[in-house]
Amino acid sequence: MTALTDRTDDRWDDGLIARSRPKAVEAAAADGEDSEGREGREGSEGDEGDEALVRAVSGAGSDGGKATAPPLSPEGRALRLRLDALRQLVGLSRTRLDGKTLAEAGRVLDEAAARRGLSPQHTVVAIAGATGSGKSTLFNSLAGVQISETGLRRPTTAAPIACSWSDGAAGLLDRLEIPGRLRRRPRETSEAEALRGMVLVDLPDLDSAVGAHRDHVDRVLALVDAVVWVVDPEKYADAVLHERYLRPLAGHAEVTFVVLNQVDRLPGESADLVLDDLRRLLDEDGIALGEHGEPGATVLGLSALTGEGVGELRELLGQFTQEKGAATRRISADVDRAAVRLRPLYVAAGHSGPEIGEAARAEFEDRLAEAVGAYAAGLAAERAWRRNAGKACGTPWLRLWRWYESRRAPRTLAGLAALAVIGGRGTPVAEAPVEEEVTARQKVEQAVRAVADEAVTGLPEPWAQAVRETAVRGAERLPEALDELAVTLGAAVAVPSVKPPRPTWWPAAVLGQAAMTLLQIFGGLWLAGQIIGVLEPRLLPPVLLMVAGIIGGPLVEWACSIAARGPARRYGQDAEQRLRQAAAGCGRARVLEPVAAELLRYREVREQYAAVAAGGTRLSTTRQ
């Protein structure tokens, strides 16, 4: 019923501090009939209102904690848990959802805190109906005294009028903004004793041509504990009644009475036929009917003018009031309604636990590794290892030639080319790899979009948008951080300042290569000695030694290159893995962890929503 207020003020306090109730502006002095004594008693009740509001939140007694608060019923404890969950839900969602979206939930918390802080011994029942339905006549009949003006002039009731069957309801009437001059007491009869604790409010016509009258109806209907809808045989199917009131309030069936008045005008079995048609319309409105002992709305026929059926209604209202559970059922129905409206914001079909899957994480890390050039850096590291192996195990003549080439053109080394491949911008290369830099940035953005889309799959739109915004914020400086990794760690991997570790077989290879070189030198000196005539001419032995050294050196180098493939590949893979892990760590810190935190927040609010909606089934009632 909260939505019927149609208030424009969306300010609320999450229920933690209850809104102060409006004070009655009009003094009770306007009424002469036992008003002075009654208002004195009600004023003492109203003075305790603020402390009662605190008790509604903190659980303390109305005397500041000196007295023990009355124990709650099981329904009351369940409702308190739901309200606490709704309060936490609103608090967790405040930075993710706009205020208008949460305004209804905030109003439910405010009104629940205000009602729970007032007298639990009273039940506020409103009598509502269309023009000419006879609600004021029924109001007077229940009170046993002429209180509300009746007549042919329409509208007759211009403002809500209250009748209280017991003292202590001043706070409740202040909340309804009913002034003292419109507060009455019923006739003291034996029948009135059965209604002790009830506060009956006669409302203006809901279809009144005066806008202020309709505003009174909407405002009071949002605050009362129960409603008696009065219809007549001519207008019981009125579209205004069903579409504006009954259908939106279908979830409040347990605190709803629908009475067909003026049945004395229907001959024979016509009253039963009209009642059956009325039940059919209520069923189409989604209102559960309290038949066969099941909880739901009560439907009966009566005649306020002749008194037919009024006694049965009085008995039902008396039993309903003595249960003292109407306020709890009303607030629970309001929470149900708020939960239904909030459901699309917290629950997505078939999506129970959103998270970033391992496949999505792996794909994200692969894209970052590709953007930072981890594979190219690993290849460069592998080449650097094999190059060092070639330097250590190659022939001295080839190493001498490589040294000469490096001295002649130092800027053409493979290491500098590798730096250009992985995107390093600290090298004096003739042309900066602008196209590759742009491509790397696009890869990063694509990776962030892909992981965000995976994370929001099935999420409600507000939370999906929050996850996307979190991912975008985290990725704002991610390309620059990856570029820095490519320049620092990538360069160190591709062209390491420290030579890679050497395997145990390198000394043997170096000795073998040295032996081959010594054979060449010895054979060459022997042959030279023969040529100049110092030694005895024997051409074959020195030639064989030189050939053995010349062939053996490349063979040793070739064998070493074959043996170096495995270690070089592992070294390159380790280097690639180090760069991949660095890029993945940067991506986790900036994107994955904030997104995971946002998903965790969503799981928390979904758990709170589940607690709010857990009591969605209507509270049980003993009312038959």
C-alpha positions in Angstrom: 0.0 0.0 0.0 3.0 2.3 0.3 3.0 3.1 -3.4 -0.5 4.7 -3.1 0.9 7.6 -1.2 2.6 8.9 -4.4 4.9 11.2 -2.4 7.5 13.2 -4.1 9.9 13.3 -1.2 12.3 10.4 -1.5 14.3 11.2 1.6 14.5 8.4 4.1 16.9 7.1 6.7 17.3 3.4 6.0 15.1 2.7 8.9 17.9 3.2 11.4 16.5 6.4 12.7 12.7 6.5 12.5 11.0 9.5 11.0 9.4 11.8 13.6 5.7 11.6 13.5 3.7 14.7 12.6 2.3 16.3 15.7 -1.4 17.0 15.8 -1.8 20.7 15.0 -5.3 21.0 16.2 -6.1 21.0 19.9 -8.7 18.8 21.3 -10.5 21.8 22.8 -12.7 22.0 19.7 -14.7 19.0 21.0 -16.8 19.3 24.1 -17.9 15.7 24.6 -15.4 14.1 27.2 -12.6 15.4 25.0 -10.6 17.0 27.8 -10.1 13.8 29.8 -9.6 11.6 26.8 -7.0 13.8 25.2 -5.1 14.0 28.5 -4.8 10.3 28.6 -3.8 10.1 24.9 -1.3 12.9 25.3 0.6 10.8 27.9 0.8 8.0 25.3 2.0 10.4 22.6 4.9 11.6 24.9 6.4 8.1 24.8 6.3 7.9 21.0 9.9 8.9 20.4 11.2 6.3 22.9 9.0 3.7 21.3 10.5 4.4 17.9 13.9 3.8 19.4 12.6 0.6 20.9 11.5 -0.5 17.5 15.1 -0.4 16.3 17.1 -1.2 19.3 14.7 -3.6 21.1 14.8 -1.5 24.3 11.6 -0.8 26.3 9.7 2.4 25.9 10.9 3.6 29.3 14.5 3.8 28.1 15.4 0.2 28.9 14.1 0.0 32.4 11.2 -2.2 31.5 11.4 -5.4 29.4 9.8 -5.2 26.0 7.0 -7.6 25.4 8.2 -10.8 23.7 7.7 -11.0 20.0 5.5 -13.6 18.3 7.1 -16.0 15.8 5.6 -13.9 13.0 7.0 -10.8 14.7 10.5 -12.3 14.9 10.4 -13.4 11.3 9.3 -9.9 10.2 12.1 -8.3 12.3 14.6 -10.5 10.5 13.2 -9.5 7.1 13.2 -5.8 8.0 16.9 -6.1 9.1 17.7 -7.8 5.9 15.9 -5.1 3.9 17.8 -2.4 5.7 21.1 -4.0 5.0 20.0 -4.6 1.4 19.3 -0.9 0.9 22.5 0.1 2.6 24.6 -2.2 0.4 22.8 -1.0 -2.8 22.8 2.7 -2.1 25.9 3.3 -4.1 24.9 1.0 -7.0 21.2 1.9 -7.5 19.6 5.3 -7.7 17.5 6.8 -4.9 14.2 6.6 -6.7 14.7 2.9 -7.2 15.2 2.3 -3.5 12.6 4.9 -2.4 9.8 2.5 -1.9 11.9 0.1 0.2 13.0 3.1 2.3 9.5 4.2 2.8 8.6 0.6 3.9 11.4 0.7 6.5 10.3 4.1 7.7 6.6 3.2 8.0 7.5 -0.1 9.6 9.7 1.5 12.2 7.0 4.1 12.9 4.2 1.6 13.3 6.2 -0.9 15.4 7.1 2.0 17.7 3.4 2.7 18.4 0.8 0.8 20.4 0.8 -2.9 19.5 -2.5 -3.3 21.4 -4.5 -1.4 18.8 -5.6 -2.3 15.3 -6.3 0.5 12.9 -9.0 -0.4 10.4 -10.1 1.9 7.6 -13.5 1.8 5.9 -13.1 2.7 2.2 -15.5 2.8 -0.7 -16.9 4.6 -3.6 -19.6 7.3 -3.6 -22.9 6.1 -2.4 -21.6 2.7 -1.2 -22.9 3.3 2.3 -19.5 3.2 4.1 -20.4 6.0 6.5 -23.7 4.3 7.4 -21.7 1.1 8.1 -19.2 3.1 10.2 -22.0 4.5 12.3 -23.6 1.1 12.7 -20.4 -0.4 14.0 -19.9 2.5 16.4 -23.5 2.4 17.6 -23.8 6.1 17.4 -24.1 8.8 14.7 -20.5 9.9 14.1 -20.0 10.2 10.3 -22.5 12.4 8.5 -24.7 10.5 6.0 -27.1 11.7 3.4 -27.9 12.1 -0.3 -25.4 15.0 -0.8 -22.1 13.7 -2.4 -19.4 13.7 -1.2 -20.6 13.5 2.4 -17.3 12.6 4.2 -14.7 15.3 3.5 -11.9 14.2 5.9 -11.1 11.0 7.7 -13.0 10.5 11.0 -11.8 8.1 13.6 -13.5 6.1 16.3 -11.4 4.4 19.0 -12.8 1.6 21.2 -10.1 2.1 23.8 -7.6 4.6 25.1 -4.0 4.9 24.1 -4.4 5.4 20.3 -3.4 9.0 20.2 0.0 8.2 18.6 -1.6 6.1 15.9 -4.1 8.9 15.1 -1.4 11.5 15.1 0.4 9.3 12.5 -2.8 9.4 10.4 -2.9 13.2 10.9 -6.5 13.0 12.2 -7.1 16.1 14.3 -8.6 15.9 17.8 -12.0 17.3 16.6 -12.5 14.3 14.3 -11.7 11.7 17.0 -14.8 10.0 18.5 -15.7 7.2 21.0 -18.3 4.5 20.3 -21.4 4.0 22.4 -20.7 1.9 25.5 -22.5 -1.3 24.9 -21.9 -5.0 25.5 -21.2 -5.4 21.8 -18.6 -2.6 21.9 -16.5 -4.6 24.4 -15.7 -7.2 21.7 -14.1 -4.5 19.6 -11.8 -3.1 22.3 -8.5 -2.2 20.8 -9.8 -1.3 17.4 -9.5 2.1 15.8 -12.0 2.5 12.9 -11.4 5.3 10.3 -14.1 6.4 7.9 -12.5 7.7 4.7 -13.7 10.1 2.0 -15.0 8.6 -1.2 -12.2 7.1 -3.3 -13.8 8.3 -6.5 -14.5 11.8 -5.2 -14.4 14.7 -7.7 -12.4 16.6 -5.1 -8.7 15.9 -5.4 -8.0 16.5 -1.7 -10.4 13.8 -0.7 -8.6 11.2 -2.9 -5.3 12.3 -1.4 -6.7 11.6 2.1 -7.7 8.2 1.0 -4.3 7.3 -0.5 -2.4 8.7 2.5 -4.4 6.8 5.1 -4.6 3.6 3.2 -0.8 3.5 3.2 -0.7 3.6 7.0 -3.6 1.6 8.4 -3.4 -2.0 9.5 -6.4 -3.3 7.6 -9.1 -2.1 5.2 -12.8 -2.8 4.9 -13.8 -2.2 1.3 -17.5 -1.3 1.0 -19.1 -1.9 -2.4 -22.7 -1.8 -3.5 -24.7 -3.9 -6.0 -24.4 -1.2 -8.7 -20.7 -0.3 -8.5 -19.0 -3.4 -7.1 -17.3 -4.0 -10.5 -16.1 -0.3 -10.8 -12.8 -0.1 -12.7 -11.4 2.6 -10.4 -11.8 0.4 -7.4 -10.3 -2.7 -9.0 -7.5 -1.3 -11.1 -6.3 1.5 -8.8 -6.8 -0.2 -5.4 -7.7 -3.9 -5.2 -5.4 -5.2 -7.9 -2.3 -3.4 -6.7 -3.0 -4.5 -3.1 -3.6 -8.2 -3.9 -0.8 -9.2 -1.6 -2.6 -7.6 1.4 -5.4 -10.1 1.2 -5.0 -11.2 4.9 -5.7 -7.6 6.1 -8.6 -7.0 3.7 -12.3 -7.3 4.1 -14.7 -6.8 1.2 -18.3 -6.3 2.1 -21.3 -6.1 -0.3 -23.5 -3.5 1.3 -27.2 -2.8 0.5 -28.1 -6.5 0.0 -31.6 -5.6 1.3 -32.1 -4.1 -2.2 -31.5 -7.5 -3.9 -34.5 -9.8 -4.1 -34.3 -13.6 -3.6 -31.0 -15.2 -4.5 -29.7 -12.2 -6.3 -27.4 -11.3 -3.3 -25.7 -14.7 -3.5 -25.2 -14.3 -7.3 -23.7 -10.8 -6.9 -21.4 -12.1 -4.1 -20.3 -15.0 -6.3 -19.5 -12.5 -9.1 -17.7 -10.3 -6.7 -15.5 -13.2 -5.6 -14.8 -14.0 -9.2 -13.6 -10.4 -9.8 -11.4 -10.5 -6.7 -9.9 -13.8 -7.9 -9.1 -12.1 -11.3 -7.5 -9.3 -9.3 -5.2 -11.9 -7.7 -6.7 -11.5 -4.2 -6.7 -14.8 -2.3 -10.0 -15.4 -0.6 -10.2 -16.6 3.0 -12.4 -19.6 2.4 -12.4 -23.1 3.9 -10.1 -22.0 6.7 -7.4 -20.6 4.4 -5.9 -17.2 5.0 -7.0 -14.5 2.7 -9.6 -11.7 2.2 -13.0 -12.0 3.9 -16.0 -11.5 1.6 -19.5 -11.1 3.0 -22.8 -9.4 2.3 -24.7 -7.1 4.7 -27.0 -4.2 5.0 -25.8 -1.3 7.1 -29.2 0.3 6.9 -31.2 -2.7 8.3 -28.4 -4.2 10.3 -28.4 -7.5 8.4 -24.9 -9.1 8.5 -23.5 -6.2 10.6 -23.2 -8.5 13.6 -21.2 -11.0 11.7 -18.8 -8.3 10.5 -18.5 -7.0 14.0 -17.7 -10.5 15.3 -15.0 -10.9 12.5 -13.5 -7.5 13.3 -13.5 -8.3 17.0 -11.6 -11.6 16.5 -9.3 -9.9 14.0 -8.5 -7.1 16.6 -8.0 -9.5 19.5 -5.3 -11.4 17.5 -3.2 -8.3 17.6 -1.3 -9.5 14.5 -2.8 -7.1 11.8 0.1 -4.7 12.0 2.6 -7.5 11.5 0.7 -8.9 8.6 0.3 -5.5 7.0 4.0 -4.7 7.3 4.9 -8.1 6.0 2.7 -7.6 3.0 4.4 -4.3 2.3 7.8 -6.0 2.5 6.5 -8.7 0.1 5.4 -6.0 -2.3 8.7 -4.2 -2.1 10.6 -7.5 -2.6 8.6 -8.3 -5.8 9.4 -4.9 -7.2 13.0 -5.2 -6.3 13.4 -8.7 -7.7 14.5 -7.7 -11.2 17.3 -5.6 -9.6 18.8 -8.5 -7.6 17.8 -11.8 -9.3 18.5 -13.0 -12.8 16.9 -16.1 -14.1 19.2 -19.1 -13.8 22.1 -17.2 -12.4 22.8 -18.2 -8.8 26.4 -17.4 -8.2 28.2 -15.0 -10.6 32.0 -15.3 -10.8 34.9 -15.1 -13.2 35.5 -18.6 -14.4 38.9 -20.2 -14.8 38.5 -20.2 -18.6 37.8 -16.5 -18.6 40.7 -15.8 -16.3 43.1 -17.8 -18.5 41.9 -16.1 -21.6 42.3 -12.7 -20.0 45.9 -13.5 -18.9 46.6 -14.9 -22.4 45.5 -11.7 -24.0 47.6 -9.6 -21.6 50.6 -11.8 -22.3 50.0 -11.3 -26.0 49.7 -7.6 -25.6 53.0 -7.4 -23.6 54.9 -9.6 -26.0 55.6 -12.5 -23.7 55.9 -15.0 -26.5 58.3 -12.8 -28.5 60.3 -12.1 -25.4 60.6 -15.9 -24.7 61.8 -16.5 -28.3 64.4 -13.7 -27.8 65.5 -15.2 -24.5 65.8 -18.6 -26.2 67.9 -17.1 -29.0 70.1 -15.3 -26.5 70.7 -18.6 -24.7 71.6 -20.4 -27.9 73.8 -17.5 -29.0 75.7 -17.8 -25.7 76.0 -21.5 -26.3 77.3 -20.8 -29.8 79.9 -18.4 -28.4 81.1 -20.8 -25.8 81.1 -24.0 -28.0 81.7 -22.5 -31.4 85.0 -22.4 -33.3 87.4 -19.5 -32.5 87.4 -18.4 -36.1 83.6 -18.0 -36.2 83.6 -16.2 -32.8 86.4 -13.8 -34.2 84.2 -13.1 -37.2 81.2 -12.4 -35.1 83.2 -10.0 -32.9 84.3 -8.2 -36.0 80.8 -7.8 -37.3 79.6 -6.6 -33.9 82.3 -3.9 -33.9 81.4 -2.8 -37.3 77.6 -2.6 -36.9 76.6 -2.8 -33.2 73.1 -1.5 -33.8 72.0 -4.6 -35.9 72.3 -7.1 -33.0 69.4 -9.5 -32.7 68.8 -8.3 -29.1 67.9 -4.8 -30.3 65.5 -6.3 -32.9 63.9 -8.4 -30.2 63.3 -5.3 -28.1 61.6 -3.7 -31.1 59.4 -6.8 -31.5 58.1 -6.7 -27.9 57.3 -3.0 -28.0 60.3 -1.5 -26.1 60.6 2.2 -26.7 63.9 2.8 -25.0 66.0 1.6 -28.0 67.3 4.0 -30.6 65.5 2.1 -33.5 65.1 4.3 -36.5 61.2 4.1 -36.5 59.1 3.5 -33.4 56.6 0.6 -33.6 53.5 2.9 -33.4 51.2 0.4 -35.1 52.3 -2.4 -32.8 51.7 -0.1 -29.8 48.2 0.7 -30.9 47.5 -2.9 -31.5 48.7 -3.8 -28.0 46.4 -1.2 -26.5 43.5 -2.6 -28.5 44.3 -6.1 -27.3 44.2 -4.9 -23.7 40.9 -3.2 -24.1 39.5 -6.3 -25.8 40.7 -8.4 -23.0 39.0 -6.2 -20.4 35.8 -6.2 -22.3 35.8 -10.0 -22.7 36.4 -10.7 -19.0 33.8 -8.1 -18.0 31.2 -9.6 -20.4 31.9 -13.1 -18.9 31.5 -11.7 -15.4 28.2 -10.0 -16.0 26.6 -12.9 -17.8 23.1 -13.3 -16.3 23.5 -10.4 -13.8 20.7 -7.9 -13.4 21.4 -4.8 -15.5 22.2 -2.4 -12.6 24.9 -4.8 -11.2 26.1 -5.7 -14.7 26.6 -2.0 -15.4 28.5 -1.6 -12.0 30.8 -4.5 -12.9 31.5 -3.1 -16.3 32.3 0.3 -14.9 34.6 -1.3 -12.3 36.5 -3.1 -15.1 36.8 0.0 -17.2 38.1 2.1 -14.2 40.7 -0.6 -13.4 41.8 -0.8 -17.0 42.4 3.0 -17.4 46.2 2.7 -16.7 46.6 -0.9 -17.5 48.1 -0.4 -21.0 50.8 2.0 -19.6 51.6 -0.5 -16.8 52.0 -3.3 -19.4 54.2 -1.1 -21.5 56.4 -0.4 -18.6 56.7 -4.2 -18.0 57.6 -4.7 -21.7 60.3 -2.0 -21.4 61.9 -3.2 -18.2 61.2 -6.9 -17.6 60.8 -7.6 -21.3 64.1 -6.0 -22.2 65.8 -7.9 -19.4 64.4 -11.1 -20.6 65.2 -10.6 -24.2 68.7 -9.3 -23.7 69.8 -10.4 -20.2 72.6 -8.4 -18.6 73.8 -11.6 -16.9 74.7 -14.5 -19.1 72.3 -17.5 -18.8 73.5 -20.4 -16.6 75.6 -23.0 -18.4 74.8 -26.7 -18.3 77.4 -29.2 -17.0 78.4 -30.4 -20.5 79.7 -27.0 -21.6 83.2 -27.5 -20.2 83.6 -30.7 -22.1 82.4 -29.1 -25.3 84.8 -26.2 -24.7 87.7 -28.6 -24.2 86.8 -30.5 -27.3 86.6 -27.3 -29.3 90.0 -26.2 -27.9 91.4 -29.6 -28.9 90.1 -29.2 -32.4 91.6 -25.8 -32.6 95.0 -27.1 -31.3 95.0 -29.8 -33.9 94.5 -27.2 -36.6 97.3 -25.0 -35.2 99.7 -27.9 -34.7 99.0 -29.3 -38.2 99.4 -25.8 -39.7 102.7 -25.2 -37.9 103.9 -28.7 -38.9 103.0 -28.1 -42.5 104.6 -24.6 -42.4 107.8 -26.1 -41.0 108.0 -28.6 -43.9 107.4 -25.9 -46.4 110.2 -23.7 -45.2 112.4 -26.8 -45.0 112.9 -26.9 -41.2 111.2 -30.3 -40.9 111.3 -33.4 -42.9 108.8 -33.4 -45.7 105.8 -35.6 -44.7 102.7 -33.9 -46.1 100.1 -36.5 -45.1 100.3 -36.3 -41.2 99.9 -32.5 -40.9 97.2 -32.4 -43.5 95.3 -35.1 -41.7 95.7 -33.2 -38.4 94.5 -30.0 -39.9 91.5 -31.6 -41.7 90.6 -33.4 -38.4 90.6 -30.0 -36.6 88.8 -28.2 -39.4 86.1 -30.8 -39.6 86.0 -31.6 -35.9 85.4 -28.0 -34.8 82.1 -27.5 -36.7 81.1 -31.0 -35.7 81.5 -30.1 -32.0 79.7 -26.9 -32.6 76.8 -28.7 -34.4 76.6 -31.3 -31.6 76.5 -28.5 -29.1 73.7 -26.7 -30.9 71.7 -29.9 -31.0 72.2 -30.4 -27.3 71.4 -26.7 -26.5 67.9 -26.8 -28.1 66.3 -28.3 -25.0 67.9 -26.0 -22.4 67.4 -23.0 -24.6 63.7 -23.8 -25.1 63.2 -24.2 -21.4 65.1 -21.0 -20.6 62.9 -19.2 -23.2 59.7 -20.7 -21.7 60.8 -19.7 -18.2 61.4 -16.1 -19.4 58.1 -16.1 -21.2 56.4 -17.4 -18.0 58.0 -14.7 -15.9 56.7 -12.0 -18.2 53.3 -13.6 -18.4 53.0 -13.8 -14.6 54.0 -10.2 -14.3 51.4 -9.1 -16.8 48.8 -11.4 -15.2 49.6 -10.0 -11.8 49.1 -6.5 -13.1 45.8 -7.4 -14.7 44.6 -9.2 -11.5 45.4 -6.2 -9.3 43.8 -3.6 -11.6 40.9 -5.5 -13.2 40.1 -9.0 -11.9 40.3 -8.3 -8.1 38.0 -5.2 -8.3 35.6 -7.1 -10.5 35.6 -10.0 -8.1 35.0 -7.6 -5.2 32.0 -6.2 -7.1 30.6 -9.7 -7.7 31.1 -10.5 -4.0 29.1 -7.4 -3.1 26.4 -8.6 -5.5 26.4 -12.0 -3.8 26.0 -10.3 -0.4 23.1 -8.2 -1.5 21.5 -11.2 -3.2 21.7 -13.1 0.1 20.1 -10.2 1.8 17.4 -10.1 -0.8 16.8 -13.8 -0.4 16.3 -13.1 3.4 13.8 -10.3 2.5 11.9 -12.5 0.1 12.1 -15.6 2.2 8.9 -14.6 4.0 7.2 -14.0 0.7 4.6 -16.6 1.6 1.9 -15.0 3.6 2.1 -15.2 7.4 -0.3 -17.7 8.9 -3.3 -16.4 10.7 -5.9 -17.9 13.0 -8.7 -15.9 11.4 -11.2 -18.1 9.8 
